[in-house]
Amino acid sequence: MSNYKLLRYSLYCALFFILLSGVYRGILPFGDEPDFDVRAPRIVLDSHPSWSPYNWLSPLYDDMQYLSHCEIDATPLSLSATIDAESCSESLYQRSTRWFLMIILSAPLLFSSVFYYRKNDGVDVRHRMHSLALSLIFPGAIYYLGVFAEEQFSLIVSLLCFMYWKRKLLILFLIAIVLLLDFGSGLVVASFFSMALFYTFVNKRLGFGNACLIMLIQVVCCYAIGFSILEYTKSISFLANKSEAILLALESKVLIDKYPLVLRPIITFMSFVFYTPAFLKVPVVYVIVGIACLFSLFKTYMKRGSISGNDFLESLLLSVISISFIVSFVFLFPSYANAKYYIFLLPFVICPLLYIYDNYLLLLFFVTLNIFVFLHVIYFSI
C-alpha cells in the first residue's frame, strides 16, 4: 500500500472523527456522563498540575457550566427513553468550546494515526495506524473522548499505548501519566500491560492454542472468585482505599443491584457501544454489533490459517487477551463494569479485522453505527 493510500484512509477517519464528534456534542444531553457531578467541577474549579493540558487550557474552562439538572426518563430495562430538552440543554458556546477542546486534546491520536508511518515500517505498523484511526470513529470511543472530565485525557494517553505498543519504555511512561491523571484508569491500563506481557510469553513457549486455554481458565476462575478478591486487595496499601470503597458499596447492595454478576459483561458490551449513566440505550445498534461480532469471530476462525505472517497472529493474540482481560476484570471488580475503563482496548480488539475485511468496508460500517446512534438520541429528544 502506497504512502498516499495510507495517509488518505487515516485522514478520512480523522475527518469523520471531527465531524461525528461535533454532531455528538450537539445532540447529547448535558451531564449524562459517568460521575459527571464529581468529575466536571474538578475540571473547572480545581487547580491542575503544570504539565496537564487542563492547566494550559484553563481559561477556556473557567466560565463553563459544570452543574447539570438533566431529566431523562429511562430505566435499566427500558428500550426507549425521554430526554427533557429544556433541562438537558447546553449553551451553543459551551458545546462549541468543548468540541474544539476535544479536537485539540485528541491531536496526538489524530497525528499518530495519520503521520506515524515511515518508509521502512511493515504491515504491522500500517494496520496499527488504521486500527487506531478506525477506533476513533466508533460510537463509544467518541462518547468517552468527549466527557467533561480528566478521564478524557487519560483515555487519550491510554489509546496511544496501542500505537507505540512495541516501545516498552514509552508505554511505561504513558502508564505513569495515566496513573497521575486517574489512578483507577491507570490501574486498568497497567494490569492489561502486565497480562499482555505474560500471555505473549506463554504464546511463545506453549503456542497460541494453549495461551487461549489458559485465558479461558482465568476467566472461569475470576467468575468463581468474584468480588471476594477485594478482601485481599484491601490489604495492599495503594489498593486499600479503592477496595474498601467497593466493599462498602457492596454491603449497601448498591453495586450488586446495579451490576449483577452475570449481567456485567453485557453491561460492559452495551457501554462499549453506547450506554449512558441515565440509561440511554441504542437497541438496534447492539443487535447489529452483536451479529457483526459473531460473524467476525466465525470468519476469523475460518481464515486464521490462510493469512501468512506473524503480524496477524500477534494482533489476534492481543485481541483475545483484551477480551479475556475485560471479562476477568468485570467479574472481579463490580464497579469496573463500565466500558470507560476498557475503551482504550478497542484498537487491540478490532486490529485483526483489518487483515480480514476491506478497510473501507469497516469505515462505512462504523459511520453507519454512528448514524443509528444519532437517530436513537434524536428520537428520544422529540
C-alpha beads as a LAMMPS data file, in Angstrom:
LAMMPS data file: protein, C-alpha beads

382 atoms
381 bonds

1 atom types
1 bond types

-500.0 500.0 xlo xhi
-500.0 500.0 ylo yhi
-500.0 500.0 zlo zhi

Masses

1 110.0

Atoms # bond

1 1 1 0.000 0.000 0.000
2 1 1 1.427 3.394 -1.026
3 1 1 2.075 6.164 1.469
4 1 1 -0.635 8.212 -0.228
5 1 1 -3.243 5.477 0.315
6 1 1 -2.151 5.066 3.932
7 1 1 -2.459 8.778 4.529
8 1 1 -5.787 9.011 2.712
9 1 1 -7.516 6.306 4.756
10 1 1 -6.333 7.641 8.110
11 1 1 -7.177 11.175 7.024
12 1 1 -10.719 10.096 6.117
13 1 1 -11.089 8.585 9.583
14 1 1 -9.733 11.773 11.202
15 1 1 -12.168 13.944 9.255
16 1 1 -15.085 11.673 10.178
17 1 1 -13.980 11.831 13.809
18 1 1 -14.061 15.632 13.760
19 1 1 -17.444 15.685 12.035
20 1 1 -19.104 12.962 14.104
21 1 1 -17.784 14.297 17.407
22 1 1 -19.331 17.657 16.531
23 1 1 -22.702 16.005 15.947
24 1 1 -22.472 14.123 19.251
25 1 1 -21.610 17.343 21.059
26 1 1 -24.663 18.944 19.502
27 1 1 -27.257 16.300 20.391
28 1 1 -26.105 14.600 23.609
29 1 1 -27.930 15.627 26.808
30 1 1 -25.766 17.797 29.043
31 1 1 -24.394 15.957 32.068
32 1 1 -25.290 12.407 31.044
33 1 1 -21.736 11.192 31.561
34 1 1 -20.064 8.859 34.091
35 1 1 -19.640 10.569 37.500
36 1 1 -20.405 13.959 35.937
37 1 1 -21.367 15.643 39.233
38 1 1 -17.942 14.792 40.668
39 1 1 -15.685 14.996 37.611
40 1 1 -16.940 18.148 35.862
41 1 1 -16.474 20.528 38.849
42 1 1 -12.881 19.335 39.187
43 1 1 -12.144 20.444 35.627
44 1 1 -13.491 23.951 36.243
45 1 1 -12.751 24.599 39.933
46 1 1 -9.651 22.579 40.836
47 1 1 -6.079 23.520 40.078
48 1 1 -4.194 21.200 37.740
49 1 1 -0.506 20.213 37.553
50 1 1 1.647 22.429 35.363
51 1 1 2.131 19.575 32.868
52 1 1 -1.605 18.933 32.489
53 1 1 -3.341 20.247 29.354
54 1 1 -6.252 21.251 31.608
55 1 1 -3.866 23.731 33.225
56 1 1 -2.809 25.211 29.873
57 1 1 -6.404 25.412 28.636
58 1 1 -7.953 26.518 31.940
59 1 1 -9.040 29.954 30.636
60 1 1 -11.407 28.194 28.234
61 1 1 -12.900 26.124 31.054
62 1 1 -13.279 28.905 33.631
63 1 1 -16.723 30.106 32.541
64 1 1 -18.186 26.700 31.707
65 1 1 -21.330 25.368 33.349
66 1 1 -20.494 22.258 35.390
67 1 1 -23.812 21.592 37.162
68 1 1 -26.448 19.586 35.349
69 1 1 -30.105 19.064 36.223
70 1 1 -30.827 16.982 33.158
71 1 1 -34.017 14.916 33.403
72 1 1 -34.139 11.680 31.437
73 1 1 -36.994 9.230 31.807
74 1 1 -35.449 5.772 31.384
75 1 1 -34.816 2.623 33.405
76 1 1 -32.152 -0.108 33.200
77 1 1 -34.618 -2.396 31.398
78 1 1 -36.410 0.137 29.182
79 1 1 -35.668 0.129 25.464
80 1 1 -36.754 3.715 24.944
81 1 1 -36.207 6.979 26.819
82 1 1 -37.475 10.544 27.031
83 1 1 -34.980 13.402 27.193
84 1 1 -36.246 16.684 28.614
85 1 1 -34.865 19.192 26.110
86 1 1 -35.016 22.180 28.465
87 1 1 -33.231 20.682 31.483
88 1 1 -30.695 18.808 29.339
89 1 1 -29.704 21.761 27.168
90 1 1 -26.210 23.208 26.949
91 1 1 -25.292 26.603 25.539
92 1 1 -24.061 26.739 21.964
93 1 1 -20.869 28.428 23.150
94 1 1 -20.112 25.651 25.637
95 1 1 -20.933 22.894 23.163
96 1 1 -18.676 24.509 20.550
97 1 1 -15.860 25.115 23.040
98 1 1 -15.978 21.552 24.358
99 1 1 -15.919 20.231 20.794
100 1 1 -12.925 22.424 19.967
101 1 1 -11.093 21.317 23.122
102 1 1 -11.869 17.681 22.361
103 1 1 -10.203 18.013 18.947
104 1 1 -7.198 19.839 20.422
105 1 1 -6.704 17.232 23.152
106 1 1 -7.133 14.388 20.648
107 1 1 -4.461 15.837 18.344
108 1 1 -1.814 13.281 19.458
109 1 1 -4.157 10.460 18.422
110 1 1 -5.004 12.064 15.103
111 1 1 -1.355 12.798 14.380
112 1 1 -0.232 9.269 15.300
113 1 1 -2.940 7.603 13.215
114 1 1 -2.174 9.740 10.146
115 1 1 1.549 10.523 10.163
116 1 1 3.243 7.781 12.206
117 1 1 4.162 5.577 9.223
118 1 1 7.765 5.592 7.996
119 1 1 9.082 4.183 4.735
120 1 1 10.629 1.022 6.206
121 1 1 7.732 0.152 8.515
122 1 1 5.942 -3.114 7.840
123 1 1 2.368 -4.331 7.631
124 1 1 2.001 -4.351 11.422
125 1 1 2.535 -0.586 11.741
126 1 1 0.181 0.151 8.846
127 1 1 -2.566 -1.898 10.448
128 1 1 -1.981 -0.283 13.835
129 1 1 -2.350 3.148 12.245
130 1 1 -5.605 2.167 10.599
131 1 1 -6.897 0.373 13.679
132 1 1 -6.326 3.457 15.835
133 1 1 -7.858 5.728 13.192
134 1 1 -10.888 3.448 12.863
135 1 1 -11.328 3.202 16.636
136 1 1 -11.722 6.965 16.862
137 1 1 -14.989 6.822 14.910
138 1 1 -16.589 4.047 16.951
139 1 1 -19.629 5.451 18.847
140 1 1 -18.386 4.510 22.308
141 1 1 -14.927 5.955 21.679
142 1 1 -16.326 9.298 20.515
143 1 1 -18.640 9.435 23.535
144 1 1 -15.888 8.781 26.103
145 1 1 -13.392 11.071 24.360
146 1 1 -15.928 13.871 24.797
147 1 1 -16.595 13.559 28.531
148 1 1 -16.222 16.636 30.739
149 1 1 -13.560 15.076 32.985
150 1 1 -9.847 14.404 33.278
151 1 1 -10.677 10.839 32.238
152 1 1 -10.899 12.324 28.740
153 1 1 -7.158 12.906 28.568
154 1 1 -6.310 9.697 30.442
155 1 1 -8.195 7.823 27.686
156 1 1 -6.239 9.690 25.006
157 1 1 -2.933 8.731 26.638
158 1 1 -4.142 5.137 27.096
159 1 1 -5.026 4.881 23.401
160 1 1 -1.518 5.998 22.498
161 1 1 -0.250 2.822 24.194
162 1 1 -1.646 0.849 21.260
163 1 1 0.176 2.889 18.646
164 1 1 3.517 2.638 20.458
165 1 1 3.000 -0.887 21.787
166 1 1 6.458 -2.193 20.877
167 1 1 8.237 0.658 22.663
168 1 1 8.024 -0.687 26.203
169 1 1 9.797 2.188 27.956
170 1 1 7.468 4.678 26.292
171 1 1 4.493 2.514 27.329
172 1 1 5.648 2.640 30.965
173 1 1 5.923 6.428 30.716
174 1 1 2.386 6.678 29.270
175 1 1 1.017 4.409 32.012
176 1 1 2.651 6.651 34.636
177 1 1 0.852 9.664 33.147
178 1 1 -2.488 7.836 33.245
179 1 1 -1.911 6.864 36.881
180 1 1 -1.241 10.504 37.761
181 1 1 -4.355 11.682 35.912
182 1 1 -6.746 8.997 37.129
183 1 1 -5.498 6.198 39.380
184 1 1 -8.446 3.880 38.670
185 1 1 -7.974 4.046 34.901
186 1 1 -4.203 3.772 35.273
187 1 1 -4.604 0.616 37.329
188 1 1 -6.597 -0.967 34.498
189 1 1 -4.029 0.026 31.860
190 1 1 -1.126 -1.248 33.974
191 1 1 -2.933 -4.534 34.658
192 1 1 -3.577 -5.078 30.955
193 1 1 0.051 -4.330 30.099
194 1 1 1.196 -6.927 32.654
195 1 1 -1.282 -9.527 31.420
196 1 1 -0.323 -8.910 27.773
197 1 1 3.371 -9.425 28.590
198 1 1 2.560 -12.652 30.421
199 1 1 0.428 -14.168 27.662
200 1 1 2.869 -13.074 24.968
201 1 1 5.488 -15.095 26.836
202 1 1 3.078 -18.044 27.202
203 1 1 2.294 -17.881 23.486
204 1 1 5.994 -18.082 22.591
205 1 1 6.567 -21.025 24.920
206 1 1 3.341 -23.041 24.632
207 1 1 1.647 -21.801 21.472
208 1 1 -1.477 -19.815 20.667
209 1 1 -3.973 -22.571 21.492
210 1 1 -2.587 -23.222 24.968
211 1 1 -2.422 -19.480 25.683
212 1 1 -6.125 -19.199 24.824
213 1 1 -6.917 -22.214 27.007
214 1 1 -5.154 -20.633 29.995
215 1 1 -7.073 -17.401 29.370
216 1 1 -10.339 -19.333 29.411
217 1 1 -9.366 -20.948 32.726
218 1 1 -8.520 -17.479 34.040
219 1 1 -11.977 -16.134 33.128
220 1 1 -13.700 -19.099 34.817
221 1 1 -11.586 -18.634 37.950
222 1 1 -12.373 -14.910 38.063
223 1 1 -16.088 -15.713 37.798
224 1 1 -15.772 -18.201 40.655
225 1 1 -13.714 -15.864 42.865
226 1 1 -15.867 -12.802 42.209
227 1 1 -15.574 -9.773 44.461
228 1 1 -14.183 -11.856 47.354
229 1 1 -10.777 -10.856 45.977
230 1 1 -11.425 -7.421 47.481
231 1 1 -10.802 -8.879 50.952
232 1 1 -7.207 -9.450 49.851
233 1 1 -6.645 -6.329 47.742
234 1 1 -7.725 -4.074 50.617
235 1 1 -4.565 -5.155 52.475
236 1 1 -2.410 -3.761 49.647
237 1 1 -1.609 -0.147 50.528
238 1 1 -2.156 1.521 47.160
239 1 1 -5.356 -0.502 46.552
240 1 1 -6.787 -0.218 50.070
241 1 1 -8.958 2.879 49.614
242 1 1 -10.392 1.730 46.294
243 1 1 -11.109 -1.795 47.577
244 1 1 -12.762 -0.574 50.781
245 1 1 -14.963 1.835 48.825
246 1 1 -16.172 -1.016 46.604
247 1 1 -16.768 -3.284 49.618
248 1 1 -18.778 -0.542 51.326
249 1 1 -20.958 -0.175 48.256
250 1 1 -21.382 -3.963 48.114
251 1 1 -22.556 -4.035 51.711
252 1 1 -25.231 -1.468 50.886
253 1 1 -26.263 -3.615 47.889
254 1 1 -25.770 -0.632 45.547
255 1 1 -23.279 -2.341 43.241
256 1 1 -24.984 -5.732 43.380
257 1 1 -28.265 -4.172 42.267
258 1 1 -26.597 -2.003 39.634
259 1 1 -24.121 -4.592 38.321
260 1 1 -25.406 -8.186 38.819
261 1 1 -22.577 -10.680 38.270
262 1 1 -23.994 -12.389 35.175
263 1 1 -25.009 -9.097 33.557
264 1 1 -21.683 -7.314 34.000
265 1 1 -20.154 -8.408 30.641
266 1 1 -23.432 -7.443 28.920
267 1 1 -23.360 -4.007 30.568
268 1 1 -19.730 -3.637 29.501
269 1 1 -20.617 -4.578 25.920
270 1 1 -23.501 -2.093 25.843
271 1 1 -21.400 0.722 27.289
272 1 1 -18.656 -0.097 24.777
273 1 1 -21.144 0.662 22.013
274 1 1 -23.216 3.432 23.637
275 1 1 -24.909 3.307 27.035
276 1 1 -25.088 6.328 29.307
277 1 1 -25.492 6.583 33.105
278 1 1 -29.083 7.780 32.611
279 1 1 -29.808 4.517 30.725
280 1 1 -29.913 5.872 27.178
281 1 1 -29.652 2.775 25.013
282 1 1 -29.396 2.009 21.310
283 1 1 -31.020 -1.450 20.958
284 1 1 -30.769 -1.593 17.163
285 1 1 -27.042 -0.869 17.313
286 1 1 -26.484 -3.555 19.974
287 1 1 -28.099 -6.132 17.694
288 1 1 -26.072 -5.027 14.666
289 1 1 -22.767 -5.026 16.562
290 1 1 -23.600 -8.334 18.256
291 1 1 -24.298 -10.041 14.931
292 1 1 -21.184 -8.453 13.403
293 1 1 -19.062 -9.746 16.308
294 1 1 -20.355 -13.306 15.904
295 1 1 -19.868 -13.228 12.137
296 1 1 -16.339 -11.790 12.516
297 1 1 -15.461 -14.429 15.100
298 1 1 -16.541 -17.160 12.664
299 1 1 -14.740 -15.534 9.727
300 1 1 -11.551 -15.047 11.741
301 1 1 -11.603 -18.697 12.786
302 1 1 -12.090 -19.841 9.180
303 1 1 -9.328 -17.612 7.813
304 1 1 -6.787 -17.954 10.611
305 1 1 -4.667 -20.453 8.671
306 1 1 -4.812 -18.707 5.297
307 1 1 -3.251 -15.398 6.416
308 1 1 0.520 -15.635 6.326
309 1 1 2.954 -13.848 8.611
310 1 1 3.301 -13.341 12.334
311 1 1 1.713 -9.894 12.380
312 1 1 -1.803 -11.265 12.086
313 1 1 -1.278 -13.887 14.797
314 1 1 0.235 -11.269 17.104
315 1 1 -2.708 -8.905 16.594
316 1 1 -5.139 -11.801 17.078
317 1 1 -3.412 -12.778 20.319
318 1 1 -3.627 -9.220 21.672
319 1 1 -7.290 -9.088 20.660
320 1 1 -8.073 -12.282 22.595
321 1 1 -6.017 -11.062 25.563
322 1 1 -8.010 -7.806 25.552
323 1 1 -11.375 -9.565 25.596
324 1 1 -10.377 -12.055 28.303
325 1 1 -8.887 -9.237 30.376
326 1 1 -12.104 -7.224 30.215
327 1 1 -14.307 -10.170 31.187
328 1 1 -11.965 -11.186 34.017
329 1 1 -11.799 -7.671 35.419
330 1 1 -15.546 -7.062 35.422
331 1 1 -16.118 -10.356 37.269
332 1 1 -13.639 -9.382 39.979
333 1 1 -14.451 -5.696 40.424
334 1 1 -18.171 -4.811 40.147
335 1 1 -17.601 -1.049 39.978
336 1 1 -15.446 -1.554 36.874
337 1 1 -18.225 -2.854 34.650
338 1 1 -18.472 0.374 32.658
339 1 1 -16.546 0.316 29.388
340 1 1 -14.998 3.727 30.106
341 1 1 -12.165 1.766 31.742
342 1 1 -11.620 -0.508 28.735
343 1 1 -12.410 1.569 25.654
344 1 1 -8.666 2.097 25.177
345 1 1 -8.505 -1.592 24.215
346 1 1 -10.758 -1.081 21.181
347 1 1 -7.840 -0.786 18.684
348 1 1 -6.413 -4.058 20.026
349 1 1 -9.786 -5.778 19.622
350 1 1 -10.507 -4.659 16.060
351 1 1 -6.962 -4.802 14.636
352 1 1 -7.269 -8.424 13.361
353 1 1 -10.355 -7.394 11.378
354 1 1 -8.168 -5.215 9.159
355 1 1 -6.477 -8.387 7.904
356 1 1 -9.840 -9.941 7.040
357 1 1 -12.133 -7.165 5.800
358 1 1 -11.671 -4.337 3.346
359 1 1 -10.665 -1.254 5.333
360 1 1 -13.227 0.984 3.688
361 1 1 -15.990 -1.511 4.445
362 1 1 -15.138 -1.229 8.140
363 1 1 -15.080 2.571 7.851
364 1 1 -18.543 2.552 6.278
365 1 1 -19.820 0.155 8.947
366 1 1 -18.587 2.346 11.814
367 1 1 -20.032 5.509 10.273
368 1 1 -23.365 3.713 9.842
369 1 1 -23.352 2.734 13.529
370 1 1 -22.980 6.399 14.451
371 1 1 -25.911 7.353 12.244
372 1 1 -28.090 4.817 14.062
373 1 1 -26.956 6.223 17.424
374 1 1 -27.863 9.731 16.236
375 1 1 -31.322 8.553 15.192
376 1 1 -31.888 6.959 18.610
377 1 1 -30.844 10.069 20.545
378 1 1 -32.843 12.403 18.301
379 1 1 -35.911 10.188 18.668
380 1 1 -35.547 10.228 22.470
381 1 1 -35.348 14.032 22.378
382 1 1 -38.545 14.558 20.372

Bonds

1 1 1 2
2 1 2 3
3 1 3 4
4 1 4 5
5 1 5 6
6 1 6 7
7 1 7 8
8 1 8 9
9 1 9 10
10 1 10 11
11 1 11 12
12 1 12 13
13 1 13 14
14 1 14 15
15 1 15 16
16 1 16 17
17 1 17 18
18 1 18 19
19 1 19 20
20 1 20 21
21 1 21 22
22 1 22 23
23 1 23 24
24 1 24 25
25 1 25 26
26 1 26 27
27 1 27 28
28 1 28 29
29 1 29 30
30 1 30 31
31 1 31 32
32 1 32 33
33 1 33 34
34 1 34 35
35 1 35 36
36 1 36 37
37 1 37 38
38 1 38 39
39 1 39 40
40 1 40 41
41 1 41 42
42 1 42 43
43 1 43 44
44 1 44 45
45 1 45 46
46 1 46 47
47 1 47 48
48 1 48 49
49 1 49 50
50 1 50 51
51 1 51 52
52 1 52 53
53 1 53 54
54 1 54 55
55 1 55 56
56 1 56 57
57 1 57 58
58 1 58 59
59 1 59 60
60 1 60 61
61 1 61 62
62 1 62 63
63 1 63 64
64 1 64 65
65 1 65 66
66 1 66 67
67 1 67 68
68 1 68 69
69 1 69 70
70 1 70 71
71 1 71 72
72 1 72 73
73 1 73 74
74 1 74 75
75 1 75 76
76 1 76 77
77 1 77 78
78 1 78 79
79 1 79 80
80 1 80 81
81 1 81 82
82 1 82 83
83 1 83 84
84 1 84 85
85 1 85 86
86 1 86 87
87 1 87 88
88 1 88 89
89 1 89 90
90 1 90 91
91 1 91 92
92 1 92 93
93 1 93 94
94 1 94 95
95 1 95 96
96 1 96 97
97 1 97 98
98 1 98 99
99 1 99 100
100 1 100 101
101 1 101 102
102 1 102 103
103 1 103 104
104 1 104 105
105 1 105 106
106 1 106 107
107 1 107 108
108 1 108 109
109 1 109 110
110 1 110 111
111 1 111 112
112 1 112 113
113 1 113 114
114 1 114 115
115 1 115 116
116 1 116 117
117 1 117 118
118 1 118 119
119 1 119 120
120 1 120 121
121 1 121 122
122 1 122 123
123 1 123 124
124 1 124 125
125 1 125 126
126 1 126 127
127 1 127 128
128 1 128 129
129 1 129 130
130 1 130 131
131 1 131 132
132 1 132 133
133 1 133 134
134 1 134 135
135 1 135 136
136 1 136 137
137 1 137 138
138 1 138 139
139 1 139 140
140 1 140 141
141 1 141 142
142 1 142 143
143 1 143 144
144 1 144 145
145 1 145 146
146 1 146 147
147 1 147 148
148 1 148 149
149 1 149 150
150 1 150 151
151 1 151 152
152 1 152 153
153 1 153 154
154 1 154 155
155 1 155 156
156 1 156 157
157 1 157 158
158 1 158 159
159 1 159 160
160 1 160 161
161 1 161 162
162 1 162 163
163 1 163 164
164 1 164 165
165 1 165 166
166 1 166 167
167 1 167 168
168 1 168 169
169 1 169 170
170 1 170 171
171 1 171 172
172 1 172 173
173 1 173 174
174 1 174 175
175 1 175 176
176 1 176 177
177 1 177 178
178 1 178 179
179 1 179 180
180 1 180 181
181 1 181 182
182 1 182 183
183 1 183 184
184 1 184 185
185 1 185 186
186 1 186 187
187 1 187 188
188 1 188 189
189 1 189 190
190 1 190 191
191 1 191 192
192 1 192 193
193 1 193 194
194 1 194 195
195 1 195 196
196 1 196 197
197 1 197 198
198 1 198 199
199 1 199 200
200 1 200 201
201 1 201 202
202 1 202 203
203 1 203 204
204 1 204 205
205 1 205 206
206 1 206 207
207 1 207 208
208 1 208 209
209 1 209 210
210 1 210 211
211 1 211 212
212 1 212 213
213 1 213 214
214 1 214 215
215 1 215 216
216 1 216 217
217 1 217 218
218 1 218 219
219 1 219 220
220 1 220 221
221 1 221 222
222 1 222 223
223 1 223 224
224 1 224 225
225 1 225 226
226 1 226 227
227 1 227 228
228 1 228 229
229 1 229 230
230 1 230 231
231 1 231 232
232 1 232 233
233 1 233 234
234 1 234 235
235 1 235 236
236 1 236 237
237 1 237 238
238 1 238 239
239 1 239 240
240 1 240 241
241 1 241 242
242 1 242 243
243 1 243 244
244 1 244 245
245 1 245 246
246 1 246 247
247 1 247 248
248 1 248 249
249 1 249 250
250 1 250 251
251 1 251 252
252 1 252 253
253 1 253 254
254 1 254 255
255 1 255 256
256 1 256 257
257 1 257 258
258 1 258 259
259 1 259 260
260 1 260 261
261 1 261 262
262 1 262 263
263 1 263 264
264 1 264 265
265 1 265 266
266 1 266 267
267 1 267 268
268 1 268 269
269 1 269 270
270 1 270 271
271 1 271 272
272 1 272 273
273 1 273 274
274 1 274 275
275 1 275 276
276 1 276 277
277 1 277 278
278 1 278 279
279 1 279 280
280 1 280 281
281 1 281 282
282 1 282 283
283 1 283 284
284 1 284 285
285 1 285 286
286 1 286 287
287 1 287 288
288 1 288 289
289 1 289 290
290 1 290 291
291 1 291 292
292 1 292 293
293 1 293 294
294 1 294 295
295 1 295 296
296 1 296 297
297 1 297 298
298 1 298 299
299 1 299 300
300 1 300 301
301 1 301 302
302 1 302 303
303 1 303 304
304 1 304 305
305 1 305 306
306 1 306 307
307 1 307 308
308 1 308 309
309 1 309 310
310 1 310 311
311 1 311 312
312 1 312 313
313 1 313 314
314 1 314 315
315 1 315 316
316 1 316 317
317 1 317 318
318 1 318 319
319 1 319 320
320 1 320 321
321 1 321 322
322 1 322 323
323 1 323 324
324 1 324 325
325 1 325 326
326 1 326 327
327 1 327 328
328 1 328 329
329 1 329 330
330 1 330 331
331 1 331 332
332 1 332 333
333 1 333 334
334 1 334 335
335 1 335 336
336 1 336 337
337 1 337 338
338 1 338 339
339 1 339 340
340 1 340 341
341 1 341 342
342 1 342 343
343 1 343 344
344 1 344 345
345 1 345 346
346 1 346 347
347 1 347 348
348 1 348 349
349 1 349 350
350 1 350 351
351 1 351 352
352 1 352 353
353 1 353 354
354 1 354 355
355 1 355 356
356 1 356 357
357 1 357 358
358 1 358 359
359 1 359 360
360 1 360 361
361 1 361 362
362 1 362 363
363 1 363 364
364 1 364 365
365 1 365 366
366 1 366 367
367 1 367 368
368 1 368 369
369 1 369 370
370 1 370 371
371 1 371 372
372 1 372 373
373 1 373 374
374 1 374 375
375 1 375 376
376 1 376 377
377 1 377 378
378 1 378 379
379 1 379 380
380 1 380 381
381 1 381 382
